[in-house]
Amino acid sequence: MLFIIRDMKHVVLYSQPGCPPCTAAKHFFKARNVEFEYKDVQADPVALKELLALNSRSTPTIKVGEEVMIGFDPEKLETMLAGQVSGK
């Protein structure tokens, strides 16, 4: 499947070491050539504050533009990215 990027939203992955769903989310983005910012909430206190401000206390928490997903749901993430990625 070929993806055409349009109006790319900023994608942030709040993660921590040893989190299998976080690793799955990273592979999901890389397999689809989606650029994302990785923030380690264990190592970065600012990232942890951002995570808490999103009303989340768990990883992965994924932010696509202004939409937030707590946990990793590939189908929902596809929908969140659909506004910026069109399959052809």
C-alpha contacts under 8 A as a table, 3 or more apart, distances in Angstrom:
res1	aa1	res2	aa2	distance
1	M	87	G	6.60
1	M	88	K	6.55
2	L	87	G	5.91
2	L	88	K	5.52
3	F	32	R	7.71
3	F	85	V	6.19
3	F	86	S	5.80
3	F	87	G	4.89
3	F	88	K	6.43
4	I	85	V	5.78
4	I	86	S	5.51
4	I	87	G	6.59
4	I	88	K	7.58
5	I	8	M	6.35
5	I	84	Q	6.01
5	I	85	V	5.02
5	I	86	S	6.89
6	R	84	Q	4.93
6	R	85	V	6.07
6	R	86	S	7.69
7	D	84	Q	5.65
8	M	84	Q	5.40
8	M	85	V	7.85
9	K	64	V	6.15
9	K	65	G	4.90
9	K	84	Q	6.67
10	H	36	F	7.04
10	H	37	E	7.96
10	H	63	K	7.79
10	H	64	V	5.92
10	H	65	G	5.24
11	V	35	E	7.01
11	V	36	F	4.75
11	V	37	E	6.17
11	V	62	I	7.24
11	V	63	K	5.58
11	V	64	V	4.56
11	V	65	G	6.39
12	V	36	F	5.46
12	V	37	E	4.64
12	V	38	Y	6.05
12	V	39	K	7.24
12	V	62	I	5.70
12	V	63	K	5.07
12	V	64	V	6.64
13	L	22	C	7.95
13	L	25	A	7.95
13	L	26	K	7.93
13	L	36	F	6.80
13	L	37	E	6.05
13	L	38	Y	4.98
13	L	39	K	6.07
13	L	60	P	6.66
13	L	61	T	6.11
13	L	62	I	4.72
13	L	63	K	6.63
14	Y	38	Y	6.27
14	Y	39	K	4.86
14	Y	40	D	6.09
14	Y	41	V	6.44
14	Y	47	A	7.33
14	Y	51	L	6.96
14	Y	59	T	6.23
14	Y	60	P	5.56
14	Y	61	T	5.13
14	Y	62	I	6.16
15	S	19	C	7.29
15	S	22	C	5.78
15	S	38	Y	7.11
15	S	39	K	6.00
15	S	40	D	5.02
15	S	41	V	6.04
15	S	59	T	5.22
15	S	60	P	5.08
15	S	61	T	7.00
16	Q	19	C	6.04
16	Q	22	C	7.35
16	Q	39	K	7.96
16	Q	40	D	5.02
16	Q	41	V	5.83
16	Q	42	Q	5.88
16	Q	59	T	6.87
16	Q	60	P	7.80
17	P	40	D	7.57
17	P	42	Q	7.84
19	C	22	C	5.23
19	C	23	T	6.50
19	C	59	T	7.32
19	C	60	P	7.73
20	P	23	T	5.09
20	P	24	A	6.30
21	P	24	A	4.91
21	P	25	A	6.18
21	P	59	T	7.83
21	P	60	P	6.54
21	P	71	G	7.34
21	P	72	F	6.13
22	C	25	A	5.05
22	C	26	K	6.31
22	C	59	T	6.68
22	C	60	P	5.05
22	C	72	F	7.48
23	T	26	K	5.09
23	T	27	H	6.29
24	A	27	H	5.13
24	A	28	F	6.09
24	A	72	F	7.89
25	A	28	F	4.91
25	A	29	F	6.34
25	A	60	P	7.69
25	A	72	F	6.49
25	A	74	P	7.98
26	K	29	F	5.30
26	K	30	K	6.21
27	H	30	K	5.07
27	H	31	A	5.91
28	F	31	A	5.34
28	F	32	R	6.47
28	F	74	P	7.72
29	F	32	R	5.27
29	F	33	N	6.03
29	F	34	V	4.92
29	F	35	E	7.03
29	F	36	F	7.34
30	K	33	N	4.93
30	K	34	V	6.08
30	K	35	E	7.61
31	A	34	V	7.80
39	K	44	D	7.35
39	K	47	A	6.00
40	D	43	A	5.57
40	D	44	D	5.88
40	D	47	A	6.72
40	D	48	L	7.93
41	V	44	D	5.24
41	V	45	P	6.49
41	V	46	V	7.83
41	V	47	A	5.16
41	V	48	L	4.59
41	V	51	L	7.63
42	Q	45	P	7.17
42	Q	48	L	7.19
44	D	47	A	5.29
44	D	48	L	6.48
45	P	48	L	4.98
45	P	49	K	6.30
46	V	49	K	5.10
46	V	50	E	6.28
47	A	50	E	4.99
47	A	51	L	6.15
48	L	51	L	5.00
48	L	52	L	6.26
49	K	52	L	5.13
49	K	53	A	6.12
50	E	53	A	4.99
50	E	54	L	6.45
51	L	54	L	5.21
51	L	55	N	6.93
51	L	56	S	5.72
51	L	57	R	6.81
51	L	61	T	7.43
52	L	55	N	5.13
52	L	56	S	5.21
52	L	57	R	6.04
53	A	56	S	7.30
54	L	68	V	7.57
56	S	61	T	7.19
56	S	70	I	6.81
58	S	61	T	6.65
58	S	70	I	7.07
58	S	71	G	7.40
59	T	70	I	7.03
59	T	71	G	6.24
60	P	70	I	6.32
60	P	71	G	5.07
60	P	72	F	6.47
61	T	68	V	7.08
61	T	69	M	5.65
61	T	70	I	4.42
61	T	71	G	5.67
61	T	72	F	7.63
62	I	68	V	5.71
62	I	69	M	5.09
62	I	70	I	6.42
62	I	71	G	7.57
62	I	72	F	7.92
63	K	66	E	6.55
63	K	67	E	5.61
63	K	68	V	4.49
63	K	69	M	6.37
64	V	67	E	5.23
64	V	68	V	6.45
64	V	80	M	6.73
64	V	81	L	7.12
67	E	80	M	7.34
69	M	72	F	7.30
69	M	77	L	7.80
72	F	77	L	7.67
73	D	76	K	5.41
73	D	77	L	6.06
74	P	77	L	4.99
74	P	78	E	6.11
75	E	78	E	5.11
75	E	79	T	6.47
76	K	79	T	5.03
76	K	80	M	6.24
77	L	80	M	4.90
77	L	81	L	6.14
78	E	81	L	5.17
78	E	82	A	5.98
79	T	82	A	4.92
79	T	83	G	7.60
80	M	83	G	6.69
81	L	84	Q	5.54
81	L	85	V	5.93
82	A	85	V	4.99
82	A	86	S	6.33
83	G	86	S	7.62
